[in-house]
Amino acid sequence: MDRKNKIDMEKQLSEFYSTLDYKPISANAISIYLILLQIDCKTEWLTEFKVTNTILMSKIKGLNISALQRARNELINNDYILYKKRSKSE
């Protein structure tokens, strides 16, 4: 990780944890957010990127599709992430 990405990651984490003080979310939602943040950092902070449910579920032990969907909706409803459902043809 280069210096710029390290600074961006530190800034994002600091803001995220500060926001949790007044916008708390579940442990699964926090885990998904951190995974997405790591992926975003690897893409060098693209505005938009794709991650499959399978990838997210493989990174959190015991996370099933319904728990993933609940956690993702929590992140969306609390304005932590923007989400676009992909079409079946993609």
PDB file of N, CA, C and O in Angstrom:
ATOM      1  N   MET A   1       0.857  -1.170   0.000  1.00  0.00           N
ATOM      2  CA  MET A   1       0.000   0.000   0.000  1.00  0.00           C
ATOM      3  C   MET A   1       0.906   1.237   0.000  1.00  0.00           C
ATOM      4  O   MET A   1       1.777   1.386   0.857  1.00  0.00           O
ATOM      5  N   ASP A   2       0.683   2.105  -0.965  1.00  0.00           N
ATOM      6  CA  ASP A   2       1.509   3.310  -1.010  1.00  0.00           C
ATOM      7  C   ASP A   2       1.043   4.324   0.042  1.00  0.00           C
ATOM      8  O   ASP A   2       0.002   4.155   0.676  1.00  0.00           O
ATOM      9  N   ARG A   3       1.833   5.365   0.203  1.00  0.00           N
ATOM     10  CA  ARG A   3       1.583   6.365   1.256  1.00  0.00           C
ATOM     11  C   ARG A   3       0.217   7.022   1.109  1.00  0.00           C
ATOM     12  O   ARG A   3      -0.491   7.200   2.100  1.00  0.00           O
ATOM     13  N   LYS A   4      -0.161   7.384  -0.108  1.00  0.00           N
ATOM     14  CA  LYS A   4      -1.456   8.038  -0.329  1.00  0.00           C
ATOM     15  C   LYS A   4      -2.610   7.129   0.088  1.00  0.00           C
ATOM     16  O   LYS A   4      -3.539   7.568   0.767  1.00  0.00           O
ATOM     17  N   ASN A   5      -2.546   5.864  -0.320  1.00  0.00           N
ATOM     18  CA  ASN A   5      -3.605   4.922   0.053  1.00  0.00           C
ATOM     19  C   ASN A   5      -3.642   4.710   1.554  1.00  0.00           C
ATOM     20  O   ASN A   5      -4.718   4.572   2.135  1.00  0.00           O
ATOM     21  N   LYS A   6      -2.481   4.683   2.187  1.00  0.00           N
ATOM     22  CA  LYS A   6      -2.430   4.509   3.644  1.00  0.00           C
ATOM     23  C   LYS A   6      -3.102   5.691   4.340  1.00  0.00           C
ATOM     24  O   LYS A   6      -3.864   5.501   5.288  1.00  0.00           O
ATOM     25  N   ILE A   7      -2.825   6.901   3.879  1.00  0.00           N
ATOM     26  CA  ILE A   7      -3.440   8.094   4.464  1.00  0.00           C
ATOM     27  C   ILE A   7      -4.942   8.085   4.219  1.00  0.00           C
ATOM     28  O   ILE A   7      -5.715   8.379   5.131  1.00  0.00           O
ATOM     29  N   ASP A   8      -5.372   7.749   2.992  1.00  0.00           N
ATOM     30  CA  ASP A   8      -6.799   7.683   2.684  1.00  0.00           C
ATOM     31  C   ASP A   8      -7.500   6.640   3.557  1.00  0.00           C
ATOM     32  O   ASP A   8      -8.598   6.889   4.055  1.00  0.00           O
ATOM     33  N   MET A   9      -6.879   5.486   3.744  1.00  0.00           N
ATOM     34  CA  MET A   9      -7.454   4.421   4.564  1.00  0.00           C
ATOM     35  C   MET A   9      -7.580   4.882   6.017  1.00  0.00           C
ATOM     36  O   MET A   9      -8.612   4.672   6.654  1.00  0.00           O
ATOM     37  N   GLU A  10      -6.532   5.506   6.532  1.00  0.00           N
ATOM     38  CA  GLU A  10      -6.574   5.996   7.909  1.00  0.00           C
ATOM     39  C   GLU A  10      -7.672   7.040   8.093  1.00  0.00           C
ATOM     40  O   GLU A  10      -8.371   7.039   9.106  1.00  0.00           O
ATOM     41  N   LYS A  11      -7.822   7.925   7.117  1.00  0.00           N
ATOM     42  CA  LYS A  11      -8.854   8.958   7.172  1.00  0.00           C
ATOM     43  C   LYS A  11     -10.243   8.322   7.150  1.00  0.00           C
ATOM     44  O   LYS A  11     -11.104   8.684   7.952  1.00  0.00           O
ATOM     45  N   GLN A  12     -10.465   7.378   6.238  1.00  0.00           N
ATOM     46  CA  GLN A  12     -11.758   6.699   6.142  1.00  0.00           C
ATOM     47  C   GLN A  12     -12.098   5.961   7.438  1.00  0.00           C
ATOM     48  O   GLN A  12     -13.223   6.051   7.929  1.00  0.00           O
ATOM     49  N   LEU A  13     -11.128   5.234   7.988  1.00  0.00           N
ATOM     50  CA  LEU A  13     -11.366   4.489   9.230  1.00  0.00           C
ATOM     51  C   LEU A  13     -11.676   5.428  10.383  1.00  0.00           C
ATOM     52  O   LEU A  13     -12.574   5.158  11.180  1.00  0.00           O
ATOM     53  N   SER A  14     -10.946   6.518  10.475  1.00  0.00           N
ATOM     54  CA  SER A  14     -11.182   7.492  11.542  1.00  0.00           C
ATOM     55  C   SER A  14     -12.594   8.064  11.457  1.00  0.00           C
ATOM     56  O   SER A  14     -13.301   8.146  12.461  1.00  0.00           O
ATOM     57  N   GLU A  15     -12.996   8.455  10.256  1.00  0.00           N
ATOM     58  CA  GLU A  15     -14.346   9.001  10.065  1.00  0.00           C
ATOM     59  C   GLU A  15     -15.414   7.944  10.339  1.00  0.00           C
ATOM     60  O   GLU A  15     -16.444   8.239  10.945  1.00  0.00           O
ATOM     61  N   PHE A  16     -15.166   6.726   9.896  1.00  0.00           N
ATOM     62  CA  PHE A  16     -16.121   5.643  10.107  1.00  0.00           C
ATOM     63  C   PHE A  16     -16.339   5.398  11.596  1.00  0.00           C
ATOM     64  O   PHE A  16     -17.479   5.365  12.058  1.00  0.00           O
ATOM     65  N   TYR A  17     -15.261   5.226  12.345  1.00  0.00           N
ATOM     66  CA  TYR A  17     -15.397   4.942  13.772  1.00  0.00           C
ATOM     67  C   TYR A  17     -15.980   6.128  14.541  1.00  0.00           C
ATOM     68  O   TYR A  17     -16.686   5.928  15.529  1.00  0.00           O
ATOM     69  N   SER A  18     -15.702   7.339  14.113  1.00  0.00           N
ATOM     70  CA  SER A  18     -16.321   8.517  14.740  1.00  0.00           C
ATOM     71  C   SER A  18     -17.826   8.526  14.483  1.00  0.00           C
ATOM     72  O   SER A  18     -18.608   8.853  15.376  1.00  0.00           O
ATOM     73  N   THR A  19     -18.224   8.175  13.288  1.00  0.00           N
ATOM     74  CA  THR A  19     -19.638   8.161  12.930  1.00  0.00           C
ATOM     75  C   THR A  19     -20.397   7.075  13.699  1.00  0.00           C
ATOM     76  O   THR A  19     -21.577   7.252  14.004  1.00  0.00           O
ATOM     77  N   LEU A  20     -19.745   5.968  14.012  1.00  0.00           N
ATOM     78  CA  LEU A  20     -20.406   4.888  14.755  1.00  0.00           C
ATOM     79  C   LEU A  20     -20.896   5.352  16.126  1.00  0.00           C
ATOM     80  O   LEU A  20     -21.820   4.762  16.687  1.00  0.00           O
ATOM     81  N   ASP A  21     -20.283   6.405  16.665  1.00  0.00           N
ATOM     82  CA  ASP A  21     -20.701   6.920  17.975  1.00  0.00           C
ATOM     83  C   ASP A  21     -22.147   7.398  17.961  1.00  0.00           C
ATOM     84  O   ASP A  21     -22.857   7.259  18.957  1.00  0.00           O
ATOM     85  N   TYR A  22     -22.589   7.962  16.833  1.00  0.00           N
ATOM     86  CA  TYR A  22     -23.959   8.465  16.770  1.00  0.00           C
ATOM     87  C   TYR A  22     -24.826   7.762  15.727  1.00  0.00           C
ATOM     88  O   TYR A  22     -26.023   8.035  15.635  1.00  0.00           O
ATOM     89  N   LYS A  23     -24.237   6.865  14.947  1.00  0.00           N
ATOM     90  CA  LYS A  23     -24.981   6.059  13.964  1.00  0.00           C
ATOM     91  C   LYS A  23     -24.531   4.606  14.101  1.00  0.00           C
ATOM     92  O   LYS A  23     -23.881   4.083  13.196  1.00  0.00           O
ATOM     93  N   PRO A  24     -24.861   3.945  15.207  1.00  0.00           N
ATOM     94  CA  PRO A  24     -24.374   2.574  15.424  1.00  0.00           C
ATOM     95  C   PRO A  24     -24.996   1.583  14.444  1.00  0.00           C
ATOM     96  O   PRO A  24     -26.139   1.740  14.015  1.00  0.00           O
ATOM     97  N   ILE A  25     -24.219   0.565  14.104  1.00  0.00           N
ATOM     98  CA  ILE A  25     -24.675  -0.512  13.221  1.00  0.00           C
ATOM     99  C   ILE A  25     -24.196  -1.848  13.799  1.00  0.00           C
ATOM    100  O   ILE A  25     -23.355  -1.882  14.698  1.00  0.00           O
ATOM    101  N   SER A  26     -24.740  -2.933  13.275  1.00  0.00           N
ATOM    102  CA  SER A  26     -24.407  -4.274  13.773  1.00  0.00           C
ATOM    103  C   SER A  26     -22.967  -4.671  13.444  1.00  0.00           C
ATOM    104  O   SER A  26     -22.298  -4.047  12.620  1.00  0.00           O
ATOM    105  N   ALA A  27     -22.521  -5.725  14.115  1.00  0.00           N
ATOM    106  CA  ALA A  27     -21.166  -6.247  13.869  1.00  0.00           C
ATOM    107  C   ALA A  27     -21.022  -6.731  12.429  1.00  0.00           C
ATOM    108  O   ALA A  27     -19.974  -6.526  11.816  1.00  0.00           O
ATOM    109  N   ASN A  28     -22.059  -7.372  11.875  1.00  0.00           N
ATOM    110  CA  ASN A  28     -21.984  -7.824  10.483  1.00  0.00           C
ATOM    111  C   ASN A  28     -21.861  -6.641   9.535  1.00  0.00           C
ATOM    112  O   ASN A  28     -21.088  -6.696   8.578  1.00  0.00           O
ATOM    113  N   ALA A  29     -22.609  -5.573   9.786  1.00  0.00           N
ATOM    114  CA  ALA A  29     -22.534  -4.391   8.930  1.00  0.00           C
ATOM    115  C   ALA A  29     -21.143  -3.759   9.015  1.00  0.00           C
ATOM    116  O   ALA A  29     -20.593  -3.327   8.002  1.00  0.00           O
ATOM    117  N   ILE A  30     -20.580  -3.705  10.212  1.00  0.00           N
ATOM    118  CA  ILE A  30     -19.226  -3.163  10.377  1.00  0.00           C
ATOM    119  C   ILE A  30     -18.231  -4.017   9.594  1.00  0.00           C
ATOM    120  O   ILE A  30     -17.364  -3.486   8.898  1.00  0.00           O
ATOM    121  N   SER A  31     -18.357  -5.332   9.707  1.00  0.00           N
ATOM    122  CA  SER A  31     -17.442  -6.231   8.993  1.00  0.00           C
ATOM    123  C   SER A  31     -17.529  -6.040   7.485  1.00  0.00           C
ATOM    124  O   SER A  31     -16.507  -5.983   6.801  1.00  0.00           O
ATOM    125  N   ILE A  32     -18.738  -5.942   6.973  1.00  0.00           N
ATOM    126  CA  ILE A  32     -18.910  -5.747   5.532  1.00  0.00           C
ATOM    127  C   ILE A  32     -18.335  -4.403   5.108  1.00  0.00           C
ATOM    128  O   ILE A  32     -17.677  -4.310   4.072  1.00  0.00           O
ATOM    129  N   TYR A  33     -18.574  -3.368   5.896  1.00  0.00           N
ATOM    130  CA  TYR A  33     -18.035  -2.049   5.564  1.00  0.00           C
ATOM    131  C   TYR A  33     -16.505  -2.105   5.488  1.00  0.00           C
ATOM    132  O   TYR A  33     -15.909  -1.562   4.558  1.00  0.00           O
ATOM    133  N   LEU A  34     -15.879  -2.753   6.457  1.00  0.00           N
ATOM    134  CA  LEU A  34     -14.413  -2.830   6.471  1.00  0.00           C
ATOM    135  C   LEU A  34     -13.876  -3.621   5.279  1.00  0.00           C
ATOM    136  O   LEU A  34     -12.838  -3.271   4.719  1.00  0.00           O
ATOM    137  N   ILE A  35     -14.573  -4.675   4.895  1.00  0.00           N
ATOM    138  CA  ILE A  35     -14.170  -5.440   3.712  1.00  0.00           C
ATOM    139  C   ILE A  35     -14.292  -4.569   2.463  1.00  0.00           C
ATOM    140  O   ILE A  35     -13.385  -4.535   1.632  1.00  0.00           O
ATOM    141  N   LEU A  36     -15.418  -3.866   2.337  1.00  0.00           N
ATOM    142  CA  LEU A  36     -15.608  -2.982   1.185  1.00  0.00           C
ATOM    143  C   LEU A  36     -14.567  -1.866   1.164  1.00  0.00           C
ATOM    144  O   LEU A  36     -14.083  -1.486   0.098  1.00  0.00           O
ATOM    145  N   LEU A  37     -14.229  -1.351   2.318  1.00  0.00           N
ATOM    146  CA  LEU A  37     -13.210  -0.304   2.397  1.00  0.00           C
ATOM    147  C   LEU A  37     -11.856  -0.827   1.918  1.00  0.00           C
ATOM    148  O   LEU A  37     -11.139  -0.135   1.195  1.00  0.00           O
ATOM    149  N   GLN A  38     -11.513  -2.036   2.320  1.00  0.00           N
ATOM    150  CA  GLN A  38     -10.253  -2.641   1.890  1.00  0.00           C
ATOM    151  C   GLN A  38     -10.239  -2.847   0.372  1.00  0.00           C
ATOM    152  O   GLN A  38      -9.236  -2.572  -0.286  1.00  0.00           O
ATOM    153  N   ILE A  39     -11.347  -3.328  -0.175  1.00  0.00           N
ATOM    154  CA  ILE A  39     -11.442  -3.521  -1.627  1.00  0.00           C
ATOM    155  C   ILE A  39     -11.331  -2.179  -2.338  1.00  0.00           C
ATOM    156  O   ILE A  39     -10.630  -2.059  -3.342  1.00  0.00           O
ATOM    157  N   ASP A  40     -12.021  -1.174  -1.817  1.00  0.00           N
ATOM    158  CA  ASP A  40     -11.975   0.165  -2.408  1.00  0.00           C
ATOM    159  C   ASP A  40     -10.544   0.708  -2.417  1.00  0.00           C
ATOM    160  O   ASP A  40     -10.109   1.316  -3.395  1.00  0.00           O
ATOM    161  N   CYS A  41      -9.835   0.488  -1.344  1.00  0.00           N
ATOM    162  CA  CYS A  41      -8.432   0.927  -1.272  1.00  0.00           C
ATOM    163  C   CYS A  41      -7.597   0.228  -2.355  1.00  0.00           C
ATOM    164  O   CYS A  41      -6.751   0.856  -2.992  1.00  0.00           O
ATOM    165  N   LYS A  42      -7.838  -1.059  -2.558  1.00  0.00           N
ATOM    166  CA  LYS A  42      -7.099  -1.806  -3.579  1.00  0.00           C
ATOM    167  C   LYS A  42      -7.411  -1.332  -4.989  1.00  0.00           C
ATOM    168  O   LYS A  42      -6.585  -1.469  -5.891  1.00  0.00           O
ATOM    169  N   THR A  43      -8.605  -0.773  -5.182  1.00  0.00           N
ATOM    170  CA  THR A  43      -8.965  -0.240  -6.497  1.00  0.00           C
ATOM    171  C   THR A  43      -8.486   1.199  -6.661  1.00  0.00           C
ATOM    172  O   THR A  43      -8.779   1.858  -7.659  1.00  0.00           O
ATOM    173  N   GLU A  44      -7.746   1.671  -5.665  1.00  0.00           N
ATOM    174  CA  GLU A  44      -7.241   3.053  -5.626  1.00  0.00           C
ATOM    175  C   GLU A  44      -8.388   4.057  -5.618  1.00  0.00           C
ATOM    176  O   GLU A  44      -8.361   5.076  -6.309  1.00  0.00           O
ATOM    177  N   TRP A  45      -9.409   3.727  -4.799  1.00  0.00           N
ATOM    178  CA  TRP A  45     -10.519   4.625  -4.487  1.00  0.00           C
ATOM    179  C   TRP A  45     -11.382   4.975  -5.694  1.00  0.00           C
ATOM    180  O   TRP A  45     -11.713   6.138  -5.926  1.00  0.00           O
ATOM    181  N   LEU A  46     -11.739   3.945  -6.455  1.00  0.00           N
ATOM    182  CA  LEU A  46     -12.682   4.161  -7.554  1.00  0.00           C
ATOM    183  C   LEU A  46     -14.007   4.682  -6.999  1.00  0.00           C
ATOM    184  O   LEU A  46     -14.353   4.415  -5.848  1.00  0.00           O
ATOM    185  N   THR A  47     -14.724   5.407  -7.802  1.00  0.00           N
ATOM    186  CA  THR A  47     -16.027   5.923  -7.404  1.00  0.00           C
ATOM    187  C   THR A  47     -17.033   4.786  -7.250  1.00  0.00           C
ATOM    188  O   THR A  47     -17.925   4.833  -6.403  1.00  0.00           O
ATOM    189  N   GLU A  48     -16.869   3.769  -8.086  1.00  0.00           N
ATOM    190  CA  GLU A  48     -17.803   2.646  -8.095  1.00  0.00           C
ATOM    191  C   GLU A  48     -17.032   1.369  -8.379  1.00  0.00           C
ATOM    192  O   GLU A  48     -16.127   1.359  -9.213  1.00  0.00           O
ATOM    193  N   PHE A  49     -17.388   0.286  -7.685  1.00  0.00           N
ATOM    194  CA  PHE A  49     -16.773  -1.008  -7.940  1.00  0.00           C
ATOM    195  C   PHE A  49     -17.785  -2.105  -7.617  1.00  0.00           C
ATOM    196  O   PHE A  49     -18.779  -1.861  -6.934  1.00  0.00           O
ATOM    197  N   LYS A  50     -17.523  -3.315  -8.115  1.00  0.00           N
ATOM    198  CA  LYS A  50     -18.436  -4.439  -7.936  1.00  0.00           C
ATOM    199  C   LYS A  50     -17.812  -5.474  -7.010  1.00  0.00           C
ATOM    200  O   LYS A  50     -16.617  -5.761  -7.083  1.00  0.00           O
ATOM    201  N   VAL A  51     -18.655  -6.030  -6.131  1.00  0.00           N
ATOM    202  CA  VAL A  51     -18.249  -7.125  -5.258  1.00  0.00           C
ATOM    203  C   VAL A  51     -19.427  -8.090  -5.182  1.00  0.00           C
ATOM    204  O   VAL A  51     -20.555  -7.679  -4.907  1.00  0.00           O
ATOM    205  N   THR A  52     -19.169  -9.358  -5.422  1.00  0.00           N
ATOM    206  CA  THR A  52     -20.263 -10.331  -5.367  1.00  0.00           C
ATOM    207  C   THR A  52     -20.596 -10.695  -3.923  1.00  0.00           C
ATOM    208  O   THR A  52     -19.766 -10.574  -3.022  1.00  0.00           O
ATOM    209  N   ASN A  53     -21.830 -11.142  -3.732  1.00  0.00           N
ATOM    210  CA  ASN A  53     -22.246 -11.623  -2.410  1.00  0.00           C
ATOM    211  C   ASN A  53     -21.364 -12.772  -1.958  1.00  0.00           C
ATOM    212  O   ASN A  53     -21.027 -12.880  -0.779  1.00  0.00           O
ATOM    213  N   THR A  54     -20.993 -13.629  -2.896  1.00  0.00           N
ATOM    214  CA  THR A  54     -20.153 -14.788  -2.572  1.00  0.00           C
ATOM    215  C   THR A  54     -18.821 -14.356  -1.974  1.00  0.00           C
ATOM    216  O   THR A  54     -18.349 -14.954  -1.007  1.00  0.00           O
ATOM    217  N   ILE A  55     -18.221 -13.333  -2.538  1.00  0.00           N
ATOM    218  CA  ILE A  55     -16.943 -12.838  -2.005  1.00  0.00           C
ATOM    219  C   ILE A  55     -17.131 -12.311  -0.593  1.00  0.00           C
ATOM    220  O   ILE A  55     -16.348 -12.632   0.300  1.00  0.00           O
ATOM    221  N   LEU A  56     -18.164 -11.504  -0.384  1.00  0.00           N
ATOM    222  CA  LEU A  56     -18.404 -10.961   0.960  1.00  0.00           C
ATOM    223  C   LEU A  56     -18.672 -12.081   1.965  1.00  0.00           C
ATOM    224  O   LEU A  56     -18.134 -12.062   3.072  1.00  0.00           O
ATOM    225  N   MET A  57     -19.488 -13.040   1.589  1.00  0.00           N
ATOM    226  CA  MET A  57     -19.811 -14.138   2.512  1.00  0.00           C
ATOM    227  C   MET A  57     -18.597 -15.009   2.803  1.00  0.00           C
ATOM    228  O   MET A  57     -18.489 -15.578   3.890  1.00  0.00           O
ATOM    229  N   SER A  58     -17.684 -15.119   1.846  1.00  0.00           N
ATOM    230  CA  SER A  58     -16.495 -15.950   2.071  1.00  0.00           C
ATOM    231  C   SER A  58     -15.523 -15.303   3.058  1.00  0.00           C
ATOM    232  O   SER A  58     -14.678 -15.994   3.628  1.00  0.00           O
ATOM    233  N   LYS A  59     -15.626 -14.025   3.262  1.00  0.00           N
ATOM    234  CA  LYS A  59     -14.695 -13.310   4.130  1.00  0.00           C
ATOM    235  C   LYS A  59     -15.185 -13.184   5.569  1.00  0.00           C
ATOM    236  O   LYS A  59     -14.424 -12.778   6.448  1.00  0.00           O
ATOM    237  N   ILE A  60     -16.455 -13.529   5.820  1.00  0.00           N
ATOM    238  CA  ILE A  60     -17.006 -13.455   7.172  1.00  0.00           C
ATOM    239  C   ILE A  60     -17.584 -14.825   7.521  1.00  0.00           C
ATOM    240  O   ILE A  60     -18.589 -15.251   6.953  1.00  0.00           O
ATOM    241  N   LYS A  61     -16.946 -15.492   8.445  1.00  0.00           N
ATOM    242  CA  LYS A  61     -17.346 -16.844   8.816  1.00  0.00           C
ATOM    243  C   LYS A  61     -18.791 -16.863   9.311  1.00  0.00           C
ATOM    244  O   LYS A  61     -19.175 -16.080  10.181  1.00  0.00           O
ATOM    245  N   GLY A  62     -19.573 -17.759   8.749  1.00  0.00           N
ATOM    246  CA  GLY A  62     -20.944 -17.953   9.192  1.00  0.00           C
ATOM    247  C   GLY A  62     -21.953 -16.960   8.627  1.00  0.00           C
ATOM    248  O   GLY A  62     -23.131 -17.020   8.981  1.00  0.00           O
ATOM    249  N   LEU A  63     -21.523 -16.054   7.764  1.00  0.00           N
ATOM    250  CA  LEU A  63     -22.447 -15.075   7.190  1.00  0.00           C
ATOM    251  C   LEU A  63     -23.216 -15.716   6.039  1.00  0.00           C
ATOM    252  O   LEU A  63     -22.622 -16.155   5.054  1.00  0.00           O
ATOM    253  N   ASN A  64     -24.537 -15.768   6.170  1.00  0.00           N
ATOM    254  CA  ASN A  64     -25.368 -16.317   5.091  1.00  0.00           C
ATOM    255  C   ASN A  64     -25.990 -15.167   4.303  1.00  0.00           C
ATOM    256  O   ASN A  64     -25.812 -14.000   4.650  1.00  0.00           O
ATOM    257  N   ILE A  65     -26.712 -15.503   3.254  1.00  0.00           N
ATOM    258  CA  ILE A  65     -27.230 -14.480   2.349  1.00  0.00           C
ATOM    259  C   ILE A  65     -28.214 -13.547   3.047  1.00  0.00           C
ATOM    260  O   ILE A  65     -28.199 -12.343   2.790  1.00  0.00           O
ATOM    261  N   SER A  66     -29.064 -14.067   3.918  1.00  0.00           N
ATOM    262  CA  SER A  66     -30.037 -13.185   4.576  1.00  0.00           C
ATOM    263  C   SER A  66     -29.346 -12.235   5.555  1.00  0.00           C
ATOM    264  O   SER A  66     -29.731 -11.070   5.659  1.00  0.00           O
ATOM    265  N   ALA A  67     -28.336 -12.717   6.269  1.00  0.00           N
ATOM    266  CA  ALA A  67     -27.584 -11.848   7.176  1.00  0.00           C
ATOM    267  C   ALA A  67     -26.812 -10.788   6.386  1.00  0.00           C
ATOM    268  O   ALA A  67     -26.716  -9.635   6.806  1.00  0.00           O
ATOM    269  N   LEU A  68     -26.268 -11.192   5.245  1.00  0.00           N
ATOM    270  CA  LEU A  68     -25.568 -10.242   4.376  1.00  0.00           C
ATOM    271  C   LEU A  68     -26.523  -9.156   3.895  1.00  0.00           C
ATOM    272  O   LEU A  68     -26.188  -7.972   3.927  1.00  0.00           O
ATOM    273  N   GLN A  69     -27.693  -9.551   3.455  1.00  0.00           N
ATOM    274  CA  GLN A  69     -28.667  -8.577   2.954  1.00  0.00           C
ATOM    275  C   GLN A  69     -29.121  -7.619   4.057  1.00  0.00           C
ATOM    276  O   GLN A  69     -29.271  -6.421   3.813  1.00  0.00           O
ATOM    277  N   ARG A  70     -29.340  -8.141   5.269  1.00  0.00           N
ATOM    278  CA  ARG A  70     -29.715  -7.272   6.399  1.00  0.00           C
ATOM    279  C   ARG A  70     -28.607  -6.272   6.700  1.00  0.00           C
ATOM    280  O   ARG A  70     -28.867  -5.083   6.884  1.00  0.00           O
ATOM    281  N   ALA A  71     -27.381  -6.756   6.749  1.00  0.00           N
ATOM    282  CA  ALA A  71     -26.238  -5.883   7.056  1.00  0.00           C
ATOM    283  C   ALA A  71     -26.035  -4.848   5.953  1.00  0.00           C
ATOM    284  O   ALA A  71     -25.765  -3.681   6.238  1.00  0.00           O
ATOM    285  N   ARG A  72     -26.164  -5.267   4.704  1.00  0.00           N
ATOM    286  CA  ARG A  72     -26.016  -4.337   3.592  1.00  0.00           C
ATOM    287  C   ARG A  72     -27.104  -3.261   3.647  1.00  0.00           C
ATOM    288  O   ARG A  72     -26.825  -2.080   3.436  1.00  0.00           O
ATOM    289  N   ASN A  73     -28.335  -3.670   3.929  1.00  0.00           N
ATOM    290  CA  ASN A  73     -29.425  -2.699   4.047  1.00  0.00           C
ATOM    291  C   ASN A  73     -29.184  -1.716   5.194  1.00  0.00           C
ATOM    292  O   ASN A  73     -29.523  -0.537   5.092  1.00  0.00           O
ATOM    293  N   GLU A  74     -28.604  -2.204   6.270  1.00  0.00           N
ATOM    294  CA  GLU A  74     -28.234  -1.331   7.386  1.00  0.00           C
ATOM    295  C   GLU A  74     -27.239  -0.259   6.933  1.00  0.00           C
ATOM    296  O   GLU A  74     -27.381   0.918   7.266  1.00  0.00           O
ATOM    297  N   LEU A  75     -26.239  -0.681   6.174  1.00  0.00           N
ATOM    298  CA  LEU A  75     -25.237   0.257   5.664  1.00  0.00           C
ATOM    299  C   LEU A  75     -25.879   1.269   4.715  1.00  0.00           C
ATOM    300  O   LEU A  75     -25.553   2.456   4.756  1.00  0.00           O
ATOM    301  N   ILE A  76     -26.775   0.806   3.876  1.00  0.00           N
ATOM    302  CA  ILE A  76     -27.455   1.699   2.926  1.00  0.00           C
ATOM    303  C   ILE A  76     -28.346   2.681   3.677  1.00  0.00           C
ATOM    304  O   ILE A  76     -28.279   3.887   3.439  1.00  0.00           O
ATOM    305  N   ASN A  77     -29.184   2.172   4.587  1.00  0.00           N
ATOM    306  CA  ASN A  77     -30.141   3.012   5.317  1.00  0.00           C
ATOM    307  C   ASN A  77     -29.472   4.042   6.223  1.00  0.00           C
ATOM    308  O   ASN A  77     -30.051   5.090   6.508  1.00  0.00           O
ATOM    309  N   ASN A  78     -28.259   3.745   6.674  1.00  0.00           N
ATOM    310  CA  ASN A  78     -27.524   4.678   7.525  1.00  0.00           C
ATOM    311  C   ASN A  78     -26.518   5.521   6.740  1.00  0.00           C
ATOM    312  O   ASN A  78     -25.679   6.207   7.324  1.00  0.00           O
ATOM    313  N   ASP A  79     -26.614   5.461   5.415  1.00  0.00           N
ATOM    314  CA  ASP A  79     -25.775   6.261   4.513  1.00  0.00           C
ATOM    315  C   ASP A  79     -24.281   5.983   4.632  1.00  0.00           C
ATOM    316  O   ASP A  79     -23.461   6.885   4.461  1.00  0.00           O
ATOM    317  N   TYR A  80     -23.931   4.732   4.927  1.00  0.00           N
ATOM    318  CA  TYR A  80     -22.517   4.359   4.934  1.00  0.00           C
ATOM    319  C   TYR A  80     -22.043   3.974   3.537  1.00  0.00           C
ATOM    320  O   TYR A  80     -20.882   4.187   3.189  1.00  0.00           O
ATOM    321  N   ILE A  81     -22.949   3.405   2.736  1.00  0.00           N
ATOM    322  CA  ILE A  81     -22.600   3.000   1.367  1.00  0.00           C
ATOM    323  C   ILE A  81     -23.731   3.345   0.410  1.00  0.00           C
ATOM    324  O   ILE A  81     -24.876   3.548   0.815  1.00  0.00           O
ATOM    325  N   LEU A  82     -23.380   3.405  -0.864  1.00  0.00           N
ATOM    326  CA  LEU A  82     -24.363   3.446  -1.946  1.00  0.00           C
ATOM    327  C   LEU A  82     -24.326   2.073  -2.588  1.00  0.00           C
ATOM    328  O   LEU A  82     -23.259   1.471  -2.709  1.00  0.00           O
ATOM    329  N   TYR A  83     -25.470   1.578  -2.995  1.00  0.00           N
ATOM    330  CA  TYR A  83     -25.546   0.225  -3.538  1.00  0.00           C
ATOM    331  C   TYR A  83     -26.417   0.223  -4.787  1.00  0.00           C
ATOM    332  O   TYR A  83     -27.494   0.819  -4.816  1.00  0.00           O
ATOM    333  N   LYS A  84     -25.934  -0.451  -5.803  1.00  0.00           N
ATOM    334  CA  LYS A  84     -26.724  -0.668  -7.015  1.00  0.00           C
ATOM    335  C   LYS A  84     -26.802  -2.163  -7.249  1.00  0.00           C
ATOM    336  O   LYS A  84     -25.783  -2.843  -7.367  1.00  0.00           O
ATOM    337  N   LYS A  85     -28.014  -2.658  -7.313  1.00  0.00           N
ATOM    338  CA  LYS A  85     -28.182  -4.078  -7.606  1.00  0.00           C
ATOM    339  C   LYS A  85     -27.903  -4.295  -9.083  1.00  0.00           C
ATOM    340  O   LYS A  85     -28.411  -3.557  -9.927  1.00  0.00           O
ATOM    341  N   ARG A  86     -27.107  -5.292  -9.398  1.00  0.00           N
ATOM    342  CA  ARG A  86     -26.815  -5.554 -10.808  1.00  0.00           C
ATOM    343  C   ARG A  86     -27.919  -6.387 -11.413  1.00  0.00           C
ATOM    344  O   ARG A  86     -28.618  -7.122 -10.716  1.00  0.00           O
ATOM    345  N   SER A  87     -28.065  -6.267 -12.701  1.00  0.00           N
ATOM    346  CA  SER A  87     -29.089  -7.053 -13.399  1.00  0.00           C
ATOM    347  C   SER A  87     -28.595  -8.478 -13.588  1.00  0.00           C
ATOM    348  O   SER A  87     -27.394  -8.739 -13.521  1.00  0.00           O
ATOM    349  N   LYS A  88     -29.505  -9.381 -13.821  1.00  0.00           N
ATOM    350  CA  LYS A  88     -29.158 -10.812 -13.999  1.00  0.00           C
ATOM    351  C   LYS A  88     -28.218 -11.016 -15.181  1.00  0.00           C
ATOM    352  O   LYS A  88     -27.445 -11.974 -15.188  1.00  0.00           O
ATOM    353  N   SER A  89     -28.266 -10.139 -16.179  1.00  0.00           N
ATOM    354  CA  SER A  89     -27.446 -10.322 -17.379  1.00  0.00           C
ATOM    355  C   SER A  89     -25.994  -9.917 -17.167  1.00  0.00           C
ATOM    356  O   SER A  89     -25.143 -10.228 -17.999  1.00  0.00           O
ATOM    357  N   GLU A  90     -25.695  -9.224 -16.060  1.00  0.00           N
ATOM    358  CA  GLU A  90     -24.303  -8.786 -15.839  1.00  0.00           C
ATOM    359  C   GLU A  90     -23.462  -9.900 -15.257  1.00  0.00           C
ATOM    360  O   GLU A  90     -22.271  -9.709 -15.008  1.00  0.00           O
TER     361      GLU A  90
END
